[in-house]
């Protein structure tokens, strides 16, 4: 007999504890059944319960909240983004997913104006502007047709077509390739679907979570009702039942306590007969918040949405931040974007590309926007971290500058440290052009350093000679960039930008000039002029110059003059010659002067020679 029971009931049993014994164990008769909710019931729950509404809306909203970023040529990206805005793609997809979560399924119809929508949609046949509209359709508006039973067909286990079930075009068949299909909760076996109308779709997300939602809503409602019964006055009246038997006594009793209530409401005083007794009972709410929170946590677990996101509440408990819960939730949303949404919208994306561009670039793709938004401090720390790695790799000399530069642009752009860096580098000519310019400047600076050393070697005695003293501009590239932005077609080369301090045609003892102390320099002999101050752009003859003020240069000029040097002008004004070619199309008065920092290198001594080159000659 024991063997018969064992085979008939393959589960844990205990005759002593009545576990699993029919008629004794209260759980022995427990089973699972499902009553499918109608669309009207689902709609009522969505419209009347804030928990149900958020449970439906939040994941759909988060899936498309950060949207996506196309990767490719700037012109192609701009055209695609404009096409998405024209068709309102993100909103339509969110509406379709919301409807699918609520009703169990929904679709987005790709309207191209084809006369026969029952035929497959070929994205390659779509021309620019070929997508006319996108329409959201609910599950009850589309009836799944015959299912594909051929295992070698890509539609195996899915409907071969969908039929419009309502509207003036009811009965029209639509090929699945023309629909972006979203389902609520996936069914384990579509053949077990009781309703024929539900085949090919899924269950509403509320189907498995509604009981938890009802429990939470009921608990909140009961607590709200209890508030009105939080304090109850009890008065014990002698011979109350006898008084109620007589209408006159009953009326006097009602008037008596009505008056007592009025007196208590006015001055807080309650008058009672000596034989009457009064007491007050107060309801306690100490544990009710915990009970309600526990029911809400059950809803949160059933919906697989952290309470910090579903309920909009701050995390509770010691050292609680809710960060791990949110990260897990965002990771789940990101996984759904890749495994569910991307395949569902694959044909739509191809159609969008052809509708926006008229052609297909194989390199064109997109990445989903990050749901987790880092703070400015975290972004700065990430930038510092990657900058340190890039610097260390560059110092090893093991990696080509071009490859390392492109990798640096990619990592800084993708991590949001410098979002516009990639496009700015491309506008500036790309990494290759930048490296070539850096090599050119390095070579010119090396040549300039060589000229400086040669000039210094010429001083072998104290014989008086003509004197030209200047300081090179070390951040010349910044000033040239400013000049280009202001409209200068040509500028001096970077190594040629300098500031003249002395230009003496009369011979002077260089040793006396060199021994005169200078100030305003750092340990490297450089002068750093802070941003701002008085700056002007003026025309000196055929030269266009940037005027600025610096006391260190002015005093140094006077020191050299006192040492015997001559000066061809009435006064000294520090300036940098930008170009020797007078800008024809520029209005000098309208040019915004350069107001950034100016870094000047150590002094360079040279003799004044006839036919001096533009690197030292001044207006």
TAGI-V891451 format. One record per residue. PSI is psi in radians with two decimals (NA if undefined). D_LAST is the distance of its C-alpha to the last C-alpha in whole Angstrom. Layout:
((PSI	D_LAST) (PSI	D_LAST))
//
This chain:
((-0.65	119) (-0.65	116) (-0.64	115) (-0.77	115) (-0.68	113) (-0.74	111) (-0.59	110) (-0.50	111) (1.55	108) (1.37	105) (3.03	104) (2.26	104) (2.65	108) (1.91	110) (-0.52	113) (-0.78	113) (0.09	110) (0.39	111) (2.06	107) (0.06	107) (2.12	111) (2.35	112) (-0.30	113) (-0.85	112) (2.14	108) (-0.38	106) (-0.09	103) (-0.46	106) (0.09	105) (2.35	102) (3.08	100) (2.35	97) (2.85	97) (2.29	94) (1.82	95) (2.37	92) (2.44	90) (2.85	90) (-0.58	86) (-0.73	88) (-0.73	88) (-0.75	85) (-0.70	83) (-0.74	85) (-0.73	84) (-0.66	80) (-0.41	81) (-0.35	83) (2.11	81) (-0.53	78) (-0.79	79) (-0.71	80) (-0.79	77) (-0.63	74) (-0.62	76) (-0.78	75) (-0.70	72) (-0.93	70) (-0.67	70) (-0.72	69) (-0.77	66) (-0.53	65) (-0.64	65) (0.17	63) (-0.86	61) (-0.09	58) (-2.52	58) (2.88	56) (2.09	53) (2.53	53) (2.20	51) (-2.74	49) (2.53	47) (-0.73	45) (-0.69	46) (-0.71	50) (-0.76	50) (-0.74	48) (-0.71	51) (-0.75	54) (-0.66	53) (-0.67	53) (-0.69	56) (-0.66	58) (-0.68	57) (-0.72	58) (-0.09	62) (0.88	61) (-0.83	62) (-0.75	62) (-0.77	64) (-0.69	67) (-0.70	67) (-0.72	67) (-0.70	70) (-0.75	72) (-0.68	72) (-0.81	73) (-0.64	76) (-0.71	77) (-0.60	77) (-0.86	79) (-0.10	82) (-0.23	81) (2.64	79) (2.90	77) (2.72	75) (2.01	72) (2.24	73) (1.80	70) (2.01	70) (-0.01	69) (0.18	71) (2.53	74) (-0.47	77) (1.61	79) (-0.08	78) (-0.20	81) (2.63	79) (2.61	76) (2.14	72) (1.90	70) (-0.54	66) (-0.34	65) (-0.09	67) (2.27	65) (3.09	62) (2.28	59) (0.28	60) (-0.46	64) (2.05	65) (-0.64	66) (2.87	67) (2.21	68) (2.26	71) (2.24	73) (2.36	77) (2.90	79) (-0.72	82) (-0.21	85) (-0.20	83) (2.11	83) (2.24	86) (2.40	86) (-2.68	88) (2.54	89) (2.53	88) (2.16	87) (0.04	89) (2.01	88) (-0.35	87) (-0.06	84) (2.46	83) (-0.32	80) (0.25	81) (2.28	84) (0.04	85) (2.81	83) (2.48	84) (-0.46	84) (2.92	83) (2.55	83) (2.31	85) (2.21	84) (-0.05	86) (2.94	85) (3.13	84) (-0.12	84) (0.51	84) (2.41	86) (-0.18	87) (2.33	84) (2.49	83) (2.27	80) (2.47	79) (-0.46	78) (-0.26	74) (0.06	73) (2.42	74) (1.88	72) (2.24	75) (2.43	75) (2.66	78) (-1.74	79) (2.19	81) (2.48	82) (2.44	85) (-0.56	87) (1.98	89) (-0.42	89) (-0.32	92) (-0.01	94) (2.12	92) (-0.82	95) (2.29	93) (-0.55	93) (-0.37	90) (-0.13	88) (2.44	88) (-0.09	85) (-2.82	83) (-2.94	83) (2.71	84) (2.51	83) (-0.47	81) (-0.26	83) (-0.71	86) (-0.18	86) (-0.13	84) (-0.65	86) (-0.72	89) (-0.67	86) (-0.76	84) (-0.73	88) (-0.75	89) (-0.79	85) (-0.71	86) (-0.72	89) (-0.76	89) (-0.69	86) (-0.71	88) (-0.66	91) (-0.70	89) (-0.69	88) (-0.62	92) (-0.44	92) (-0.65	90) (-0.31	92) (0.40	95) (-0.51	94) (2.16	96) (2.22	100) (2.34	102) (2.15	106) (2.15	109) (2.08	112) (2.21	115) (2.44	118) (0.73	121) (-0.80	118) (-0.65	120) (-0.65	122) (-0.61	120) (-0.32	119) (-0.41	122) (2.24	123) (-0.69	120) (-0.79	121) (-0.68	120) (-0.73	117) (-0.74	115) (-0.63	116) (-0.74	114) (-0.78	111) (-0.66	111) (-0.79	111) (-0.41	108) (-0.76	106) (-0.70	106) (-0.66	105) (-0.68	102) (-0.75	101) (-0.70	102) (-0.60	100) (-0.51	97) (-0.87	97) (0.17	97) (0.18	98) (2.40	101) (2.10	104) (2.29	108) (2.70	110) (2.66	114) (-0.54	115) (-0.16	117) (2.58	114) (2.51	111) (2.36	107) (2.86	105) (2.28	101) (2.33	100) (2.29	96) (2.51	95) (2.44	93) (0.26	89) (-0.75	88) (-0.13	88) (-0.71	88) (-0.65	84) (-0.68	84) (-0.81	87) (-0.72	85) (-0.66	82) (-0.71	84) (-0.68	85) (-0.59	81) (-0.63	80) (-0.73	83) (-0.76	81) (-0.74	78) (-0.69	79) (-0.63	81) (-0.19	78) (0.69	76) (2.19	73) (2.57	73) (-0.56	74) (-0.50	70) (-0.74	69) (-0.76	72) (-0.19	73) (0.53	70) (2.76	71) (2.56	69) (2.52	71) (2.77	73) (2.91	75) (2.30	73) (0.43	70) (2.23	70) (-0.38	67) (0.04	68) (-0.75	65) (-0.70	67) (-0.78	70) (-0.69	67) (-0.75	65) (-0.72	69) (-0.80	69) (-0.63	65) (-0.67	66) (-0.72	69) (-0.75	67) (-0.69	65) (-0.69	68) (-0.60	69) (-0.66	66) (-0.74	66) (-0.46	70) (-0.93	71) (-0.83	68) (-0.85	66) (-0.62	69) (-0.60	70) (0.23	67) (-0.86	67) (-0.67	68) (-0.71	66) (-0.75	63) (-0.73	63) (-0.68	64) (-0.73	61) (-0.84	58) (-0.60	60) (-0.50	60) (-0.65	56) (-0.41	55) (-0.08	58) (3.11	57) (2.03	58) (2.08	55) (-0.45	57) (-0.15	54) (2.22	54) (3.13	56) (2.78	56) (2.54	57) (2.48	58) (2.55	56) (2.29	57) (-0.51	59) (1.98	59) (2.06	55) (2.74	54) (2.92	52) (-0.63	48) (-0.79	49) (-0.69	51) (-0.68	48) (-0.70	46) (-0.69	48) (-0.74	49) (-0.76	45) (-0.70	45) (-0.89	48) (-0.60	47) (-0.69	43) (-0.72	45) (-0.77	47) (-0.73	44) (-0.76	42) (-0.74	45) (-0.68	46) (-0.66	42) (-0.41	43) (-0.46	46) (0.16	44) (-0.27	47) (2.40	46) (2.47	43) (-0.64	40) (-0.83	41) (-0.74	44) (-0.64	43) (-0.76	41) (-0.68	43) (-0.67	46) (-0.74	43) (-0.76	42) (-0.82	46) (-0.62	47) (-0.56	45) (-0.84	45) (-0.51	49) (0.14	49) (0.23	48) (-0.79	45) (1.44	42) (-0.63	44) (0.16	41) (-0.75	39) (-0.83	41) (-0.64	40) (-0.70	36) (-0.72	36) (-0.71	37) (-0.54	35) (0.08	32) (-0.05	34) (3.02	36) (-0.71	37) (-0.81	36) (-0.65	33) (-0.74	32) (-0.70	34) (-0.73	32) (-0.70	28) (-0.71	29) (-0.70	30) (-0.78	27) (-0.69	25) (-0.73	27) (-0.72	27) (-0.67	23) (-0.67	24) (-0.70	26) (-0.67	24) (-0.71	21) (-0.66	24) (-0.74	25) (-0.66	22) (-0.77	22) (-0.67	25) (-0.72	25) (-0.66	22) (-0.60	25) (-0.31	27) (-0.38	26) (1.65	26) (-0.18	30) (-3.06	30) (0.33	29) (2.20	28) (2.50	24) (2.88	21) (2.75	18) (2.29	16) (2.08	14) (2.27	15) (2.89	14) (2.23	16) (2.62	17) (2.00	17) (-0.48	21) (0.82	22) (-0.56	19) (-0.60	22) (-0.70	23) (-0.67	19) (-0.70	19) (-0.74	23) (-0.77	22) (-0.73	19) (-0.70	22) (-0.48	24) (-0.15	22) (0.09	22) (2.17	19) (-0.67	20) (2.58	18) (2.94	15) (2.66	14) (2.68	17) (-0.78	18) (-0.25	18) (-0.25	14) (2.23	14) (3.05	13) (2.20	12) (2.32	10) (-0.67	13) (2.52	13) (1.49	11) (2.01	14) (-0.41	14) (2.45	18) (2.55	20) (2.63	21) (1.92	24) (-0.56	23) (-0.65	27) (-0.67	26) (-0.71	23) (-0.47	24) (-0.25	28) (2.24	26) (2.53	27) (2.74	25) (2.87	26) (-0.02	25) (2.75	26) (-2.99	29) (-0.36	31) (0.12	29) (0.22	26) (2.70	24) (2.16	23) (2.00	24) (2.11	22) (2.72	25) (2.71	25) (-2.88	24) (-3.04	23) (2.12	20) (2.37	18) (2.63	16) (2.10	14) (2.96	12) (2.05	10) (1.68	6) (-2.13	7) (0.06	8) (2.43	7) (2.17	9) (2.77	9) (2.02	12) (2.47	13) (3.05	16) (2.31	18) (2.08	19) (-0.59	21) (-0.75	21) (-0.69	17) (-0.80	17) (-0.66	20) (-0.70	19) (-0.77	16) (-0.67	19) (-0.75	21) (-0.66	19) (-0.71	19) (-0.41	22) (-0.03	23) (0.05	22) (2.64	18) (2.88	16) (2.25	12) (-0.09	10) (2.88	10) (-0.59	13) (2.93	13) (2.26	12) (1.96	11) (2.36	12) (2.86	10) (2.17	10) (2.13	8) (-0.78	12) (2.65	11) (-0.10	9) (2.06	13) (2.12	13) (2.04	16) (-0.71	19) (0.00	22) (2.45	20) (1.89	20) (-0.62	17) (-0.39	19) (-0.07	22) (2.28	20) (2.04	22) (2.70	19) (2.21	20) (0.20	22) (-3.05	23) (2.71	23) (2.16	20) (2.09	22) (2.37	19) (-3.11	21) (2.79	22) (2.50	19) (2.17	18) (2.38	18) (2.79	17) (2.62	17) (2.17	14) (2.62	15) (2.43	15) (0.50	13) (2.47	12) (2.93	12) (-0.19	10) (-0.35	12) (-0.33	10) (2.40	7) (2.74	4) (NA	0))
//
